[in-house]
Structure formats: C-alpha cells, structure tokens
Amino acid sequence: MAISLVIASEAKQSSVAHTALDCFASLAMTKLGRRSMATDQRAWSREDRLAGLRLCPLFAAWPEAPLAEVAAIARAEHYARGAEIFARDPERREAFVIAAGEVEVSRASAAGKKFVLSVQGPHEILAIVRLLAEPPIHYVYSAYEDSVLLHLPCDGLAAILDAEPILWRDIALLMCARHGDSLRQLNNQKLGSLEQRMAATLADLARIHGVAGRAGTELALRLPQEQLGAMLGVTRQSINKLLRGFEEAGLIAVDYNRVTILSPAALDDIVARG
C-alpha cells in the first residue's frame, strides 16, 4: 500500500535568492511540462536542456558559457517506471540530472537481498562519482517513477571543468556533502536501533521530497511499506509493527494511506539517542 507522509511542521521562509530560483523553476518546468516525455532528443531542445540543468543545485550558480557547453553535450532520455538506467552498460561513464520523475539508488547482495540507499527527486544529479576513471563502487539506478534524465558524458563534462578549474570546487563541495550523508547513514545503520533508523529515514525523505501542504510538509513520493523495508534492511512486517508503535506512542497519526507526524522534535530526539 502506498503511503503518503505529512510532517506537521511549518515550512521555513525562503531567502530572496531561493525565491527567485523557485520562480524560475516554476516557469521552466511549466514550459517543459507542455512537451511529451519522449526519448527523442528533438523533443528537448538545447534551450530546454539548459533550463533543466539550471534547476540542478550543482549548476545553479555556474556562468552561462560553461553551462551552455554542458547543455550541448547533454542527452535527454525517458525511462518508464522500473527501468534500470544503465541496464545495457552498467559501467557507462555518465552522470545524469533528473529533469522529471524519481530515481532509486540501490545495491544487491550476492544472495539477492536488495538495499535501497535512497530515492532522489527532480533536479538532483546522480552518478557523479563516475567522473573517476575507475569508480570504487557501482550502484544500480532505476526509475522509481516515469522519468526524464539528462545524461552527461563524463569525459565531456570533465573537459568543461578542466577549462574552468574553479568549477571543480562545486564538484568537490557536492561530494563532501554526500560523503557526510553516507557517514551519517552508515552510523545510523550500524549503531542506531531500528526505531532510530526509521525516525532518521522519515526525516531524510521529508527533506528530499517534502512539499508544503495544508497540514504541513507532504512527502510527494509513492512509498510502499516494502520500500521502507528495503531502505532499512528489514521485512514489511517489521515496518508495519514499527509504524503502529509510533502511532501508539503518539508520534504519528495513521489514516488509511496517510501518515501525519505529530511531533518532528520527538523524531529528532529518537535519532539523537544514538
């Protein structure tokens, strides 16, 4: 059963810069939304690809000239829900920006047990580690919903970065931030209780996919209990029991396919116990 999450907290007021970016994003995505999500690159002109890239936080502050070069090498492709991104060539050296839709990042053990690292939404750039000649690990990227991705060949992207070395700083900062997220997630997985890991997962999903709603911040994400189980490495039954426990403790309210977190501070306290 799909679960929608509502976090009962007020959205913080955006800065002037973020407000301007949000306005630009709204206008650009309205334009792009009029077009069909076709695999044919002709449906995504260079102008469209440039607008989509500008919405990615990594490229938001880039000068127009190098960003136009990135748009020139970008390739727009559509993926149906469930499709594996690099199915034909798992080691293809391309990064990609999610122009629309969502992408699941996962790994599977030799025994076939699946672990979901994250589900990323629009405007995020993924597989950036493939800029390395020999990436240390290959994740599986799959379309979590029907998605349009802007593929960026790593050799071409590296050449653009080499021509403007200061832009490598943005790559370094992005990778440092993601390394910090990985360390925090590893800490939660190894040292945190299942209760702590659930609380942290709900908070992370709200941060990535949160949309302001009437009751708070709504998680715009299809989230079956099986998916939560894959994120936490436990069974659906364990997830169901944990959600019921959260409700009985007064932390959340469950109403059919909607979960309302009544006390975000209580969730933070649970995470902090580690």
KEZABA-480874 format. One record per residue: residue in three letters; x, y, z of N, C-alpha, C, CB in turn. Coordinates in steps of 0.05 Angstrom, whole numbers, plus 5000, padded with zeros to 4 digits. Glycine has a CB too. Layout:
AlaXYZXYZXYZXYZ
...
***
This chain:
Met501749765000500050005000501850255000498150005025
Ala501250444982502850684981502250855005502250844955
Ile504250985015503951145039504751425033505551035063
Ser503151625039503851905037504551995065501652075024
Leu506652155068507452245094506952545096510352175100
Val505952635119505552915124507052985149502552985126
Ile508953165147510553245170509253495182513453295163
Ala508453495207506953715219508953925229505253615242
Ser509954085210511754305217511454515196514654205219
Glu511854765204511554985185513955005167511155255201
Ala513455065142515655105123517055365129514655095094
Lys519755355128521355595133521155785109524255525139
Gln521256045115521156235093523656235077520656525104
Ser523456225051525756215033527056485032524956125005
Ser529656485026531156735022530356854995534156685023
Val531157104990530457234964531657074941531557524964
Ala534156974945535456824924533956574917538256754931
His533156424938531656184934528856234922531356024959
Thr527656464929525056534918525356584888523956784932
Ala527456724880527856774852528356514837530256964848
Leu529856334849530356074836527855914834532455914851
Asp526155914855523655774854521855874831522155794880
Cys521856144828520156264806521256164779520256574808
Phe523856174776525056084751524355784746528056124751
Ala524555624768524055334765521155294756524555194792
Ser519255444768516455414761515955474732514755594779
Leu517155694723516755774695517955574676517956054690
Ala520455484683521755294665520355024664524655244674
Met519454924687518154664687515354674675517954554715
Thr514054914676511554944662511854914632510255214669
Lys514055034622514655014594515354724586516955204586
Leu517054604603517854324596515554134599520154244614
Gly513654194618511454014622509554004598509954104646
Arg509654204581507954204557508854004536507754484545
Arg511353924539512453734520512153444530515453794514
Ser511853264511511652984519514452884528510652804496
Met514452694548516952584557517952374538516652464586
Ala518952464515519852284494522752224496519052394467
Thr523651994486526451934485527852094463526851634481
Asp526352184444527452334421528652594431525352374399
Gln531252634427532552874437531353124424535552864432
Arg530153094400529053334387526753454403528053254359
Ala525553294421523453394438524553574460521853174451
Trp527153554465528553724485530753884470529753544508
Ser530054134464532054304450534254374469530654564440
Arg536354494459538554574476537554774497540854704459
Glu535654944489534555134508533154984531532555324494
Asp531654774524530254614545532254484563528454404532
Arg534354364552536354234568537854434586538354084550
Leu538354664575539654874591537854954615540255124574
Ala535254984610533455054632533354834653530655104621
Gly533254584644533254354663535754344679532854104648
Leu538054394667540654384682540754614702542954404662
Arg539754844695539855074712538355024739538755324699
Leu536454844738534954774762536454594781532254654755
Cys538554464771540254294788541954464806542054104770
Pro541954414832543554574851546454594844543254464879
Leu547554384832550454384825550954604805551254114814
Phe549154644786549654824763548355094767548654704738
Ala546855134789545155374792546855634790543755364818
Ala549255634800550855874800553055884779552155914828
Trp553055684761555055674740554655904720555055404725
Pro556856014709556656214688555256094664559456314680
Glu554056274648552456184625554056024605551156424612
Ala556556114599558055984578558655684583560756134574
Pro559855624607560455334611557855174614562155304636
Leu555755294625553255144628552055084601551255304646
Ala552355274582551355224555552954994542551655484537
Glu555454974549557054744538556054484550560054784545
Val555254484575554254244587551554164573553754274618
Ala549854364568547354314554547854204527545754574552
Ala550054284514550554184487551353894486552854354474
Ile552553794508553353504509551153334522555953474523
Ala549153464534547053314549545253164529545453504566
Arg544252934538542452774522540052704539543852514512
Ala537652784530535152734545534052454538533052954539
Glu533452304558532252034554530051994573534451814556
His527951844564525651784581525951494591523051824566
Tyr525251444616525251174627522551114640527551144648
Ala521450894633518950804646519550714674517550584629
Arg517550734691517750644719518850354720515050654733
Gly520950324736522150064740524550014722520249854736
Ala524950174701527150124683529850184696526850304657
Glu531850014690534550064701535950254682536049794703
Ile537250454694538450664677540750574660539350894696
Phe542650424672544950324657544750034652547550394673
Ala542449934645542049644641543849534619539149594634
Arg544149674597545649574574548649604579544949724549
Asp549549794595552349834600552749934629553650034580
Pro552849754648552949824677555250004684552949584694
Glu557349994668559750154675560050404657562249984671
Arg557950484643558050714626558750964643555350764612
Arg560651114634561551354649559951594641564651404643
Glu557551614654555751834650554551904678553551774630
Ala554352164683552752264705550052334693554052504720
Phe548052384710545552474699544052654718543852234691
Val542552834707540753014723537952924719541153314714
Ile536452904741533652824740532053074732532552704767
Ala531153084707529553314697526653284707529653334667
Ala525653044708522952984718522852704728520853034696
Gly521252654749521052384760522752334784521652184738
Glu523252084789524852004813526551764806522951934837
Val528851744819530751524813531551384840533251624798
Glu531351124840532150964863535050884860530350714866
Val536650914881539450824882539650594900541351064891
Ser540650364890540650124906543149944901538149964902
Arg543449744918545449534914544149274922548049584931
Ala545149054912544148784920546448614928542648654896
Ser545948444949548048264958548248024939547348164987
Ala550347864944550747624927548347434930553347484935
Ala547047454953544747274958542147394947544347234988
Gly542347634935540047764922538447944940538247554913
Lys539447994965538048174983538548464974538848135012
Lys536348614970536548884960536649094982534248944941
Phe538449284980538649504999538249764983541249505015
Val536349924990535850184977537350404992532750244975
Leu539250524978540750744990539050994992543250794974
Ser537651064971535951304971534151304947537751554972
Val532151484948530451544925530751844921527451454930
Gln531851924898532352204893530352324874535152244881
Gly529652574877527652704861528752904841525752844879
Pro526953064829527653244808529953434815525253404800
His531553484795533753674795536353574808532853924809
Glu536353334820538753234832540553114810538053014854
Ile543153124815545052994796546052744810547453194789
Leu546152524795547052264806549252154789544652074807
Ala550551954800552751814786555151994781551751694760
Ile555352214796557552404792560252274798557152654809
Val560152064815562651914821563851794796562151704843
Arg562351764775563351644750565251834735561051564732
Leu565652074746567752244735570452114740567652524748
Leu570651944761573151794765573551584744573151664793
Ala575951544735576551354714575651074723579551354707
Glu576051014749575250754760573550794785577650574766
Pro570950844783569250884807569650654826566350914799
Pro569750714853570150504872567850304876570750624899
Ile565450384868563150214871561050294850562050234900
His559550104841557450164821554750104834557749994796
Tyr553150314836550450284846548550224823549450534862
Val546250114829544150074809542250304810542649794814
Tyr541850434788540050664786537550574770541350914772
Ser535150614782532750524769530650744771531650264782
Ala529050774750526850974750524750884770525651004721
Tyr524351044791522350984812519551064802523051134838
Glu519451264785517051344770517951394742515651594784
Asp515951434723516751514696518451764698514151574679
Ser520751764686522751974690524052064664524851884709
Val524952314664526552424642529252504655525152664628
Leu531352394643534052444653535752584632535452184662
Leu537452764641539352894624542052764628539453204629
His542952604609545452454612547752634604545452204594
Leu549952624620552252794616554752614614552652994639
Pro555852574590558252414587560552524604559152404557
Cys561752344620563752444639566152564626564552214657
Asp567052454604569452564591568852854582570252394567
Gly566552894570565853164561565453354585563253164545
Leu564253264606563853434630566553504643562053294650
Ala568353304644571053354655572553564639572653094657
Ala572253554612573653744595572654024600573253674565
Ile570054054604568854324611569854414638565754304611
Leu570054244657571054314683574054384682570654074703
Asp575554244666578454304664578854574651579854084647
Ala577054664634577354924621576655144640575554944596
Glu575055084661574355284682574955144709571255374679
Pro577455124717578154964741576655044766581154994746
Ile575855304769574455384793571855234797573955684792
Leu570755134775568254984776568554714789566954954749
Trp571054604790571554354804570854394834574454274800
Arg571054634843570354684872567554604878570754984879
Asp565654654859562854584864562554284865561054694841
Ile564054134848564053844848565153744875565753734825
Ala567353864885568553784910566653824933571153934915
Leu565254054934563354114956561053914955562354404954
Leu560053854931557853664929558653394939556953644899
Met561053304932561953034940562553034970564452954925
Cys563553254981563953265011561253245025565353525018
Ala559253385015556553375028555453085026554653565014
Arg555752955003554752685001556352485017554752594971
His558952535020560552365037559552385066563552435035
Gly558952635075557852675101555252525105557452965107
Asp553452535085550952395086551452085088549252455062
Ser553451985074554051705074554951615102556151635053
Leu556651785114557651725141555451725161559851915149
Arg553651915159551351925177549551685174549752185173
Gln549051605149547451375143548751125154546851355114
Leu551351095150552850865160552650855190555750875151
Asn552851085203552651095232549950995241553151375243
Asn547851085227545051005235544650705230543051165218
Gln545750605208545350325202546850135221546350265174
Lys549250215230550950045246550450085276553850095240
Leu549950325284549750385313546950445322551550615319
Gly545150525304542450605313540550365315541350805294
Ser538650395333536550195334534650215310534950215361
Leu532950025306531050035284529250285287529349775283
Glu528550345312526850585317528350835308526150595347
Gln530850855315532451085307532751105276535251075320
Arg533250875264533550875235530950955221534450605225
Met528750875231526150955219525751255222523850805232
Ala526251355246525951645250527751805231526551715280
Ala530251715228532151855211531251835182534951735214
Thr530251605174529351565146526951745140528551275141
Leu525051765158522751945154523652235151520751925177
Ala525552315167526552595166528052645140528452645190
Asp529652445131531152485106529252495082533152255102
Leu527252315081525352315059523752575058523452085061
Ala523152685081521752945082523453165071520753005110
Arg526053155077527853365068528153355038530653335081
Ile528253115026528753084998526153124982529852804992
His523953014992521453014976519153184988520552734973
Gly519753335008517653485022516453705005518753605047
Val513853715005512253924991510354045012510753804966
Ala510354315013508654445032505654385027509054755032
Gly504254295047501454245044499854375066500953945045
Arg497254335066495554465086496254385114492554395081
Ala496954135119497554045146500554055152496553765149
Gly502154125133505054135138506554075113505753935160
Thr508653915115510253845092509653565084513253875098
Glu508453535060507653275050509853145033505053305033
Leu510252895037512252745022510952654995513352505038
Ala511852784973510652714947512152474935510852964928
Leu511652244947513152004939511451754944515751984954
Arg511251584923510051334927511851154944509451194899
Leu510751074967512550944987511150705000513351145009
Pro511150474986510150234998511750155023510049994978
Gln510550005041512049905064514449735056510149755083
Glu514149585033516349425024518749605017515549264999
Gln518249845007520450025000521850125026519450264984
Leu520250185046521550265072523150035083519350345092
Gly522149785079523649555088526349525074521949305084
Ala526349585048528849565032530749785041528249585002
Met529750015049531450225058532750165085529850485060
Leu531250025102532249965129533349685132530050005149
Gly533049525111534149255112532549065130536849255122
Val529849105131528148935148525648865132527349085175
Thr523948695143521648595129519348805131520748335140
Arg517348765113515048925113513548905140513148855091
Gln513548665152512248625177513448795199512248325185
Ser516148805199517548975219516849265215520648935217
Ile516649355190515949635184513149695195516149695154
Asn511249515189508449545198508349565228506749315188
Lys509849395242509849395271510949655282511449155282
Leu513149755269514449995278512550235274517050035263
Leu511250255251509350475246507150475266508250455217
Arg506050235273503950215293504950305321502849935294
Gly507550235326508750315351509050615353511350185355
Phe509850745331510051035331507351165335511151125303
Glu505251045324502551155327501551125356500551015308
Glu502050895368501150845395502651025415501650555403
Ala505151105408506651285425505951575421509651245420
Gly504051635402503251905397505052065379502852045422
Leu506951925365508852075348507652125321511351915345
Ile505951945311504751975285501751895287506151795264
Ala500251985267497451905264497251775237495552145267
Val496151535236495851385211492851385203496951105214
Asp492251475180489551475170489551365141488251755171
Tyr488951105139488950965113491750995100486751085094
Asn491951155078494551175065496051425071494151155035
Arg495351545094496651795102497751775130494752035100
Val500251855133501551865159502252155166504051685160
Thr501352245189501952515198503852495221499452675205
Ile506152615219508052625242507252855260511052655232
Leu506452785284505352985302507453135317503552845323
Ser509853025319511953155334514653115320512153055363
Pro515453285302518053265289520353265310518553485269
Ala519953425331522053445352522453175365521353655373
Ala520253025369520452765381522052575363517652645387
Leu521652595337523252425319526152495321522252465290
Asp526752755322529552845325530752735351529753155324
Asp529152735372530152625398530852335396528052675420
Ile529152185381529651895377532251855362527251765362
Val532752005341535151985326537652055343535152165301
Ala537352255360539552355376540352165398538852625388
Arg538751965404539451785426541951625420537151595431
Gly542551595394545051455388547451615395545151385358
***
